[in-house]
Structures are given as C-alpha cells and as structure tokens.
Amino acid sequence: MPKFLTTQPLKNATLTFDLNDVFFPDATDLYYIASARNEIGADKINGSVITIPNITLGKGQLIIFDLGSYTMPSAGTYKFFVTVDSKHTQEMVLDITKN
C-alpha cells in the first residue's frame, strides 16, 4: 500500500500518481484520506496514472492507496511519481531484489 505524507497543507489540490507503466490500477482499488475510504473510479484512471482532484489535506496527513497485490515484472529499480497541481513532483524509488 503506497502512502504519501503531505509536507505542506493542500487545499483543493489535484494529485497525480504516475505508476510509470509498472502496473495498472483498477477502478475498484481504494484510496484513504483520514478515515474516508473511496474507490478510485474509472474516471480517475488513465493507463497507469491516477488523478484525484479537489484534495484538501493538512500538513502531516496521509493519502494511502490500496492497489491490491502486484508482482513486479522482474528484479530492478522502479520509479513512481507524485505531482501536486501539475507543478511539484516527488519521486518514489523501489529497489526490488527478488520477485
């Protein structure tokens, strides 16, 4: 379950999560903000990219994705990207030694 921690408050932000064509989310996969659990929905998915509009989070709050169980295609380094309002991008790097 990928978790993303806000380092600054977000108000009505659009968050884009690019899974870099490593795996593809399903419309019925979930995301959690505070205690609210939501289906991602097909309208928020474009290939391996999830875009969620109108997000308001305080500093230090989490958004958590429950994307099911996936096996990486092979051992190696995988990069995922999180962008806020099409401006600020953070990179998550996973080093997989076995699959």
C-alpha positions as CSV (number, residue, x, y, z in Angstrom):
1,M,0.0,0.0,0.0
2,P,1.7,3.2,-1.1
3,K,1.4,6.0,1.4
4,F,2.1,9.7,0.7
5,L,2.7,12.2,3.5
6,T,1.9,15.9,3.0
7,T,4.8,18.2,4.0
8,Q,2.6,21.3,3.4
9,P,-1.2,21.8,3.6
10,L,-3.1,21.2,0.4
11,K,-6.4,22.9,-0.4
12,N,-8.4,21.8,-3.4
13,A,-5.3,20.3,-5.0
14,T,-5.1,17.9,-7.8
15,L,-2.9,14.9,-7.1
16,T,-1.5,12.8,-9.9
17,F,0.1,9.4,-9.2
18,D,2.1,8.0,-12.1
19,L,2.8,4.3,-11.6
20,N,5.1,4.5,-14.6
21,D,3.5,1.7,-16.6
22,V,4.8,-0.9,-14.0
23,F,1.2,-1.8,-13.1
24,F,-2.2,-0.6,-13.8
25,P,-4.8,0.3,-11.1
26,D,-8.4,-1.0,-11.2
27,A,-11.4,1.3,-10.8
28,T,-12.4,-0.7,-7.7
29,D,-9.0,-0.2,-6.0
30,L,-9.2,2.1,-3.0
31,Y,-7.6,5.2,-1.5
32,Y,-7.9,6.5,2.0
33,I,-7.8,10.1,3.3
34,A,-8.2,10.3,7.1
35,S,-10.8,7.7,7.8
36,A,-12.6,8.1,4.5
37,R,-12.3,5.1,2.1
38,N,-13.0,5.7,-1.6
39,E,-12.9,3.7,-4.8
40,I,-10.6,5.3,-7.2
41,G,-13.1,5.0,-10.0
42,A,-12.5,4.6,-13.8
43,D,-12.9,8.4,-14.3
44,K,-9.7,9.0,-12.3
45,I,-7.5,6.4,-14.2
46,N,-5.7,6.8,-17.4
47,G,-3.5,3.8,-18.0
48,S,-1.1,3.6,-15.1
49,V,-1.8,7.2,-13.9
50,I,-4.3,8.1,-11.2
51,T,-5.5,11.7,-11.0
52,I,-7.6,12.8,-7.9
53,P,-9.0,16.3,-7.9
54,N,-10.2,18.5,-5.0
55,I,-7.9,17.1,-2.3
56,T,-7.6,19.0,0.9
57,L,-5.1,17.8,3.5
58,G,-3.4,19.3,6.4
59,K,0.4,19.1,6.9
60,G,1.4,15.6,8.0
61,Q,-1.8,13.9,6.7
62,L,-1.6,10.8,4.6
63,I,-3.2,9.6,1.5
64,I,-3.0,5.8,1.2
65,F,-3.6,3.6,-1.8
66,D,-4.8,0.0,-1.6
67,L,-4.0,-1.2,-5.1
68,G,-4.2,-4.9,-4.4
69,S,-1.3,-7.3,-4.7
70,Y,1.0,-7.0,-7.6
71,T,4.2,-8.7,-8.5
72,M,6.9,-6.6,-10.1
73,P,7.8,-7.8,-13.6
74,S,11.4,-8.5,-12.6
75,A,14.1,-7.5,-10.0
76,G,15.3,-4.0,-10.6
77,T,14.7,-0.3,-9.7
78,Y,11.2,1.1,-10.2
79,K,10.3,4.8,-10.1
80,F,6.8,6.2,-9.3
81,F,5.9,9.9,-9.4
82,V,3.5,12.1,-7.4
83,T,2.6,15.5,-8.7
84,V,0.6,18.3,-7.0
85,D,-1.3,20.7,-9.2
86,S,0.9,19.8,-12.2
87,K,3.8,21.7,-10.6
88,H,5.6,19.9,-7.9
89,T,6.8,16.3,-8.5
90,Q,8.2,13.9,-6.0
91,E,9.8,10.6,-7.0
92,M,9.5,7.3,-5.1
93,V,12.2,4.7,-5.9
94,L,11.7,1.0,-5.2
95,D,14.7,-1.4,-5.4
96,I,13.4,-4.9,-5.9
97,T,15.9,-7.7,-5.4
98,K,13.5,-10.6,-6.0
99,N,10.1,-11.0,-7.5
